[in-house]
Structure formats: C-alpha cells, structure tokens
Amino acid sequence: MWVYPAAASSSKDPPLVHTGTLHTMSDSSTPSSISAETANDPALTAIASLEKESPSTTSPIDIEKAQPQTHSNGLTDQTFYLPRRKIITIFLACASTEVVALLDEKGVAAALSIISSELGAGSKISWVASAYFLTSTACTPLYGRISDIYSRKNVLYTLMAVFFVGSLAASLSQSVVQLIIFRAVTGIGGGGLILLGQLIVGDVVSVRERGKYQGILGAFVALSNGIGPLIGAAYSQKASWRWIFRMNMPLAVFASVCVYFFMPLKKVHGTAMDKLKKVDFIGSFLVLVGTGSIILSLTWGGAEYPWISAPVLVPLILGALIGITFVIWEWKFAQLPLIPMYIFRYNMVVGATLTYFINGYGMYVQIFYLPTFYQLAYGYSAIRSASLLLPVVLFQSFLSTLTGALVSWKGRYREILLSGWAMWSIALGLFATLDESSSLGRQIGYSVFAGVGIGQTLQPSLIAVQAAVERKDMAVTTTTRSFLHNLGGVVGLTISGSIINNVLSNHLVRVLGSSLSDEARKAILNDPISVRHTLDADTLAIVIDGYRLGFRTLFIVCASLTAFAFFVTLFLMPHISLGRDDDKALKAQAKEELERKKEAKLRALNV
C-alpha cells in the first residue's frame, strides 16, 4: 500500500500547515481547505488570512526580532522563501562550503601513497582516510536535528571552525598518528558542510523550484569530486602534500565570509537552556558509538585482521546491538529524536534512503577505485589516472544541473531516476568488459555513460524525499538520507577492497602456487603500485591479470546493486506532487519581511 504525506499524518505529529492534499496514483489532489479543527490554530489562521490579503495590507514580521512560527514538535520553522536575487547569493555561499569539504576529502585520497612514504606510515596510512570517514559519517545524524535547534547558520559556522582547526593541525603533522587524529577532527567539521547546504536551500526555495538549485549544487559536488584528486596528485608530486590542508584554510575563511554576508536566514529564538534540553544526548551517544564501532570493524576487516577474528567481530556485533538500541530509543523514548522512526511509514523515504545507500556505495567505489584500476591494469600515472575521472564528473555535473532544471520545469522526477539507475547499471557492466586491448576511447566512453547515469540519480531523489514529508521533518529526513549515503560509501570501500584482494590472492595461488612466497604475496596486496616495479615481466603480467579479474568482479557487484536500486525506485518511489498549498503565502510573507527589514535599515541611517 502506498503511503503519502497527507494520508500518513497522525494526530501525534500534525503538520504546521495543513495542505489538504491527498496524492493518489493518478497524481490527483483535492482542493485545500481549512477544517474546523485547524481554524482554531493561530498559525494556520495567520497563513489563511495572508492569502486573502494583498501584500500592502499584510502585517510583516521582522526576521531578526519576530517571534517565529513553531512546528508541532516545538522547533522553530526556518522556512523562509526568498526572491531570486537573494537565493543566488545564498546558493553561492552553500556551494563554497561544499567545494571546501570535497576538495579536501578527495585531494587527500589521491595523495595517500606519497604521505605514506614521507611519514613512514606503512599499513596505518589507510587510517588517514578512514578516520575522516569514521567521524564524518558517525556525526551526520546529529547535524540535521541540531541545526533545527540552534539554526542552520550557527551550526554551519561551528562546522567551518572545526574544519579550519583540523586542517591547520593536519598540515603541521609530524607523524602518521598525529595526522590520523587531526583528520578525525577535520571529519567532524567537513562531514556536515554538504548536508547543511542542502538544508539551507530547502529552507529558502519551494519544493517545485528546489530542483534547479540543488542540481547546480550537485554539479559543484561532482566537479569537486573530479578536481580534488587532480589537485591532490599535483600537490603531492610537484610541491608537498601539506599544501592540500593549507589550501583548505583560506577556502574555509572565504566560505565563512560568504555565509556571514549572504545568508539572511531566520534566527531560532529561545534560551540556551531551552535549546540544550531539546538535544537528544542519549540518541547522539548511541549513534556515535554504534556507527563508529561498525565502521571500525569494516575498516579492520580483511586489512589489519581476518574477517573471522575478535577485533573485527566484537565491534561489529557491538555496533549492531547499539544500533538496535538506538532504534528502540528513538522510536519509544526520545522526546525529540535525531531520526524519528515514523518517517519510514512513507514508502518514498524507505525507497530514497535505500537507493541513496547504494548510490554512496557505487560513487565512492568509482571515485576511489577507478583511478587505482587504471594505474594497476594499464600502468597509467597517478595524474593521468585521476584525469580519467573527469569524463565521469563532467557529465555527472551536466546531468545533475539539467535534471534539476527538468524537475523544476516539469514537476516530475520518477522517469529521470529510473533512467539514471538503468544507465549507471549498464555502464558498470561495460566497465567489467575492459581488458588489456581496450582503447582509451572505450575507457572514456564508458566513463561518460556512467556520468550520465549517476547525474540522474542525485537531485531528483533529494527533491522527492523532501516533498514526501512535512516541513518539520525535512531536515531529519535529509540527514538520514545523507547518513546512509556516507555509510554506503564506507561499506563500499571496505567490501570492494576485500573483493579485489581476495580475487587477486586466489589468482596468484592458483597460477603461481608455491613459487610465490607468502611474504611476496602480502607485499603485492598491501602496496601493489610500488611493488609492481620490483616484479619480473612474467610475474607482473600474472598480477595484472589478477587485478583485472578483481576489478571485473567489483564492477559486476556494483552493476547488480544499481540494478537493484532501479527496481526499488520502480516499486517504492511513485510520483507525488511537488507543490504545497502554502507556497505562495510563504513567499509573500518572506517578501514582506525583507522589505520591512530594508525600510528599518533606511530609517536607522536617516536618524
């Protein structure tokens, strides 16, 4: 049975504004009206009267001083639809914060081998990336609800400050242990920058118009994913890997300045103690420890310890038990849960979060393993291998922008999502056919096809899930989606490494047998790029064949998952209307508030 916002609303969680819209499979809706029950609600009465009054007679509220409307859960409604000229400035500020986070994350990944050599990191080098993923992923569920309580802008400032301090400390690291610790600190800040940008755009733009702005933000994300590895490889080879972190600091300052001057967002009123009481500390502790334990287990498994060993199984089981406890706490006991369990009554939320987990799995595998594939299978340099990501990210950027505009123009997203998952699945299957005779043209062509597919699966999914829930749940639903995307990326990177190493190890044992010592085999698995220069031609050819088999298996697994996402989209993500009955009223209210604020400033200057 399909579940839609109006049909799924309960008396326990009434929406701020009753839309009166019931979405059906034929996309029909009933006219909006104000019932006898809602007519007694002052907030609803104000909105209704605003629709009847002209802008000149409506009493505006100054955004800095007014007592804002609140949702049924007691949180301030931060919705503040702005005119286009204001949206552009906010959009640029959001884009700058996303670029900062992604250039750092992807740039470091491309420089790991050189960092390892300089700091003598050995097997610990993987933790430079893992520490960032661990903290950024584990903290993600906190950002949405905390930004509901303390305001998007204040949380964004805090994250930028943490990111700046972490980058500064990382640039001064003298040992790999120091670098790992400081990367973990950086992850706490960097992990929420992209999410906060999505939430802010959701606050200032209506659902129908949100697609084109989120689409352009998605293009910035894709470009940063492609440029980041190039910058990281160039800095590490031509200058110093420390410049990757030094680059973050002026970018973070610039982004903070943009946020300060270009984000006229609503303030969240209330005393510090009132806000502190709303924080779900028990849920925060459970999600941090549970997620951290699972990621720790996945990071250790197959790399530092065997999968069937206490160091891997204990944190994995502990994380699963804590996860179950977290669900029970959020469902039954939390007063203001980080992730309200009732949002999963919506089929759209279930479908969007599940497919975005797969999206994270596939995207992270392509970003981190595709350059490695070209280095190992074709002997390309680090810079050339990273540059072969550009066809993916350029077309992903173009399609992200295009599909966002199409969603805003046509008001439909379902067909775009289905097309994207189908094309991405086919592209991954084509990657599995690459062999030693494959030309550069084929490699680029398959990358273009993959980019076109990926670009269609991003923004339409975000718009759909935000349209499916009430405004009071927009932040936590978007946060849950991002959390599962990041978790999918961590799972994808971990499992993918194990797949490649297992296939290669079995291939070496089958072909070379006892002629290859265990020490030599482990050296090949631990550092294949460096070791390949020490192997004779025959052994190197066998190793390359093994890696091709491993990557072929990896691409087939990813293709199967994206095909599964196609069917999840088909059955769990039907089309629903992107319009809300109170959009016009909220736009008029925001316009009046901005005009009143402008007039107040002019009067102050004339005094």
N, C-alpha and C positions, 0 to 999 in steps of 0.2 A: 504493500500500500504506500503510495506516495504521500509524503508529509510536507506541508508547506507552512510558511510563517504564520499566516492568519489561522489556519486550521490547527496548528500545533501550539498556539499560545495558551498558556494556562493562567488561571486566576492568581497563582502564586507569583508569576512573573509577567505582569501586564506591561505592554509597551508604553513608552512615553506618549506617543501619538498614535491613536487608533487609525489605521489606514482604511479599514473596511474592505480590504482587497482579498479575495479568495482566489488563488491561482489554481487553474484546472489544467488537465492535459491538453485542452484546446486553447489554452492561453487566454481564456475569457476572464472577465472580472466583473464584480458587482459594483454599482456606484457607491462612493464613500458617503458615509453619514455619521452623525454624532448621536449615539444612543442616549437613552435616559440616564444610564449609569455613568457614562463619561461626561455628560453635560454638567455634572456637579464638580468635575475636576477643574481647578483654576487654570492649570497649564493648558488643558485642552480647550477650554473656553477662550483663552487668550489667542491661541492659534486660529480658532474658528473665527473670532472677531477680526483678526488681522486679515483674513482672506476677504472679508466683506468691506473692509475699509480701504480707502485709497492711501498711497504712500504718504500723502500730505497730512492725513489725519491720524495716522498711526503714531502712538507714543513710543519713541525709540528708547533703547536702553544702552547706556554707555558700556562698552565692553570691558573697561578697566574697573568700573565701580559697581556695576549692576549685580544684583543677586541672581545668578543664573538659574535656568531651569534644571531640575534634577530628574534622573531616571527613577524608576520604582525601586531600584536597589540602593538609593541614596547617593549615587555618584552624580557629579556634575555632567550635564550634557555638553560636550565640547564641539558639537556640530556648529559650524559657522561658515555657511556657504558664501563665497566671495566672488566679486566681479573678476573678469578675465585678467585684467591688468595686475590685480593683486595675486591671483593664482600663479601667474608666471613667476613672480618673484619668490613665492613660497616654493614653487616647483624647483627653481634653480638651487635654492638652499637645500632642499631634500636631496637633489641629485648630487650636490657637492659632498654631502655626508656619506652617501652610498659609494661614490668613487673612492673616497679616502679609505673606507673599510676594505673594499675589494682589491684595490691596488696593493695594499699591504698583504692581504691573505694570499693572493695568487703570486705576487712577486717573491715572497719568501719560499713558496713551494718550489719555484724554479731554481733557487739558489742553494738548496739543501746540500747538494754534493760538495760544493765549494766551502760552505760553512763547516761541514763535517771535517774536511781536510785541514782547515785552518785551526779549528778548536780541538782537533783530535777526538771527535765525538764518537766515532765508531757506531755501534748499534743504537746508541742513545739519540742519534740525530733524528729519528722518526718522531721523537717526543717534542721536537721543536714545533712541528705541525700539529701533532696530536694534542699538546697542551692547549693550543689556541682553540681547536675544535671542541675539546672537552668543556672548557669554561664557557665558550660562546653558546654551545648547544644547551648545556645544563641551565644556563641563566635565561635562555629565551622565554620560557613560560612566565617568568617574573615581569618582563618588561611591559607587556600589554596592560595587566591589571595595575601595576604601579603607576603607569602613565595615566590611567583612569583616575587614580587617587591624587597624584601630585602634579598632573598636567604633562602633556607631551613635551612642551618646551623645556621644562625643568629637568625632566629625565634625559632629554637629548643633551642638554648642557653637561650633565653629570657623566654621561657615557663618553662624550668628547674629551672631557678632562681625564678620565681614566685611560682612555685610548692614548692621549698625548703622553701621560706619565709612563705608561707601559712601553711606548715606542722609544722614548728618551732613554729609559733604563736598558732596553734591549740593545740599543746602539752602542752602549758602553760596556756590554757584557764581556767578561774576560774568560769565561768558562762556559761549557755547554750547559751545566746545571743552572747557572745564572740565567742564561738565555731561555731555557725552558720555563723557569719561574716567571720571568718577565713577559714571555709570550702568553702565559696563562693570564697574567694581569691584563695584557692588551686584549685578549679574547673577551674578557668581561665587558669592556667598553665597545669593542668592534662588533660584537655579536648582535647588538641591538640597533645599530645605526640604520641598517636597511629596513628593519621592521618598523622603526619609528617613522621613517619616511613614508611608508605605505599607510600607516595610521593617520598621519597628518593630511595626506592627500585625501583620504577617506573622510576626514572631518570637514574639509573646505570645498569639496566638489560632490555634486549629487551622483548617485549610483550610475545613472544613464551616461553622464558626461565623464565619469571617472576613467573609462577605458582609455581614452586618448592620452590622458596624463600619466596613468600607470604604465601605458605602453611605452611612452618615451622614457620613463624611469627604468623600465625593463631593458631598453636599448642601452642606457648608461651602464646597467649591470653587466650586460653581455659584452660591451666594449671593454669594460674594466677587466672582465674575466680573460679577455684575449690579450689586452695590452699588458696586464700585470705580469704574466710570465716573461714577456719580452723585456720589460724593464728590469725584472729580477735577474734574468740571464745576462743582460747587458751590464748592469751594475757589478754583478759578481765577477764577470770576466774582464771587464775593462777598468773598473775602479776598485770598489770594496763593497762587500755585502752589507756593511754597516749603513751605506747610503740608502738602502731600502727603508730602513727605520728612520733615518734622518729626514728623508723625503716626506714621511708621514706628518712630521711636526708642523711645518708651515702650511701644509694642506689642511690639517686639523684646525689651525688657527683661522685660516680663511673660511672654512666651513662654519666655524663658530660665529664669526663676524656676520656671515650671511644669515645665520639663524637669528642673531640678535636684531638685525635691522630689517629683515624681510619677512618675519613671521608674526603678523598681528593676530595671534591666536587668543582664544578665550582663557582667562585665568580661572583656576579652580579655587573656590573660596572654602574657608574652613580653618580651624585652628590646627596647629601642628599635632596636638594630642588627638584630635578627632581623626585626622588623616592616619596617624600611627595606629590607631585602634582598628582601622579598616584593613590593614595589611594582614594577609594570611601567612603568619610566620611558620606555623606547623606545615602547611602545604608547601611553602617555599623550601623549608628544610628537607622535606621528603623528596621533592622533585630534584633538588640539587644533589642529594646523596644518592638517590636511586639512579638518576641519569648518569652521574659521574661513575658509579660502580659498573654500570653496563658498558659505558664507553671504555673504561679502564680494562675490562675483561676482553672486549673486542680488539683493543689495541695490542694487548699482550698475546692473545691467542694466535698461534702459528708463527709469531715473530720472535718473541722472547721466551715463550713457554709453549709446550704442546697444548693442543686444544683440550685433551683429556688430562688435566692436571689441576691441582688445588688452586694455584694462583689465578687460573682462568675461570674455573667453575665456581669457586666461592663468591667472587664479586658478581658474577653473572646471576647466580641464584639469589644472592642478597639483593641485587638491583631489581630482580623480578618481584620478589616479595615486598620490597619497599614500594614498587610501582603499584602493586595491588592495594597496599595500604593507602597510598596516595589517592587512588580512585575512590576507595570507600570513604576516606576523609572528605574529599571534595564533594562527593555525592550526598553524604548524610549529615555531615557535621560542620563544615566550613560556612561561616556567615557570609563571606564574600569570596567565593572560590576563585583560584587562579584560572582553572579550567572548569566552568560549570558543565556538569555531565549532561544536563538537559539539552545542550546544543546538538548532541548526537541523535536526538529524535528526528532531526532534519536529515532526510536522505542526502540532500545536497552537501551537507557538512561531512557526512561519512565518506561520500564519493570524492569530494575535493581534497580532504586530508589524506585519504589513502592514495590517490593518484599523485599528490604532491610529494608524498614519501618516495614513490617510485621516481618522480621527477628528480628529486635530490640524489637518489641512488645513481641514476643514469648520467646526470650532469656532472657530478663530481668525478665519476669514473672517466668520462670523456676528458674533462679538463686536466686531470692529474695523470691519467694513464695513456692518453693518445700520444702526447709528446714522447713519453717513455717507449711506447711501441715503435715509433719512427726511429728513435735512437738505437734501440736494440735490434729491430728487424731489418733496418735499412742502413744503419751506421751514420745517420744524419747528426750534425752538430746540435748542441742544445738550443742555439738561437734559431736554426732552421727548423728544428722540430717544433719549437714554440710558435714559430710563424705559421705553421700548418694548422694551428688552431684558428687563425684569422678567418678563413672561409666559414667556419662554424659560427663564430661570434658575430661576424659582419652580417650574415644572413639571418642569424637569430635576432640581432638588433633591428634589422629592417622589418622582419615579420612581427616582432613584438610591437613596434610602433604602428605598423599597418593594421594588425588585428585589433589593437586597442582603439584605433580610429574607427574601424568597422563596427566594433561593439557599440561605440557611442552613436554611430550613424544609424545602424540598423536595429540596435537593441537586442541582438541575438549573439549567442556565444557557443551554443551546443555544437553546431556544424563545424565551427573553427576548431574546437577541442578534438572532435573525432578525427578530423583531417590531420591535425598535428600529431596525435598519437600514432595514427596509421603510417604516416610518412617517416616518423622517427624510428618506428619499429623496422620498417623496410631498410632504412639507411644503416641501422646497426647490423642487420643481416648482411648487407652488402660489405660492410667493413670486415665481416668474418671471411669473405672470399679473397681478401688481399693476400698475395703471395709474393715471392721474390721477383716475378715477372711483371707485377703490377706497375703501371706507369704513374708518373706524378699527376697526370691528368685525371686518372681514376681516383687517386687519393684525394685530390682537391674536389672532384665532382661528388664523391660520397660525402665529403665534409659539408659541401653546400646543401646537399639534400638533407643531411642531419640538422643543419642550422635552420632550414625552412620548417622542419618538423618541430624542433624544440621551441622556436619562436611562437608557435601557435598554441602551446600548452601552458604558457605562463600567465599572462594578464587576464585572459578570459576566465580562467579558473578563479583568480582572485576576485574579479567582479562578481562572478556567480555566487561565491560563498558569502560575500558581504551583502549581496542582495537578498540572500535566503534567511537572514537573521534580523532581529530587531536591532535598532541603533545601540542599545545598551550592551549588546553582546558583540558588536562589530570588532572591538579591539581584542577581546579574548579569543574570538574565533579566528581572526587573522593571525594572532600569536600562536595558536595551536597549530594552524597550517604551517607556519614558518618553522616551528619546533620540529614537527615531523619531517619537514623538508631537510633540515640540518641533520636530524637523526638518520634519515635515509642516506645522506651523504657519507656520514661516518660509517654506517653499516656497509655501504657500497665499497668504500675504500678498503675496509678491513677484509671483507669477504673476497673482493677482487684480487687483493694481494695473495691471499691464500690459494685462490683458484689457479693463478699463474704459477706460483711456486710449486704447488702440488703436481700440476701437469708437467712442468719442466723437470722436476725431480724424478717423476716416474719415467719420463722420456730418457733422461740421462742413464738411469739404472737399466732400462730395457735395452738401450743401444750400446752403451759403453761398459756396463756391468762392473766388474771389479777393477777394470783398468783405470777407473777414475776414483780416487780416494774420497772418503767422506769429508775430509778437510777441504779438498778442492771443490767438491760439490757444494758445501756450505758457503765457501767463498763466492762461488758463482751466484748463489741465491741471495747472499747478503749485499753484494755490490757488483752487479752484472756489468755496468758501464765501465768501471775501472778494470775489472778482471779480463774483459774481452781483449784488451791489448796485450795480455800475457799468454794467451792461448795460441796453440798452433792452428794452422788453417783448417785441418780436418775436425778438430775438436770444436773450434769456433763455429763451423758450419752446423754441427750437430746441436750446439747450444742455441744458435739462431733458429733452427727448425723447432726446437723445444719451446722457445718463446713464442713463435708464431702459433703453435698449437695451443699454448696457454691463452694467448690473446684471442684466438678464434673462439675458444670455449667461453671466454669472458664476454665477447660481443654477442654470442648466441644467448647467454643468460640474460644480458641486458635487453636484447630484442624480445625475448619471451616476456620479460616483465613489462615492457612498454606495450606489448600486445595485450597483456592482461589489463593494463590501465585503459586501453581502448574499450574493453568490454565493461569495466567498472563505470566509465563515463557513459556508455550506452545505456546501462540499466539503472544507475544511481544518480545521474545528473541530468534530469529533464530540464527543458527550458521554462523559466519563470520570468515574469515581467520585471524590468529594471526600474520602473517608475514607482515613486511613492507619492501619495496624495498630498503630503505636506511640503513637497519640494519647493513649490512656488512661494508658499508662505515663509519658509525659512530663508529663501533668497532675498525676499523683500525685507525681512527683519534684519538680515545682515547688512543690506544696503543702507537701511535707516541708521543702524548703529555706527557704521563707518562715517556717514555724513554728520551725525551728531558729534562724533569724536573730532572730526575735522573742524567743525564750527567751534567747538570748545577750545581747540588749539589756537584758532584765529582770534577768538575773544581774549585769550590769555596774552597773545602777542600785542594786542591793541591796548591792553591795560597799562 
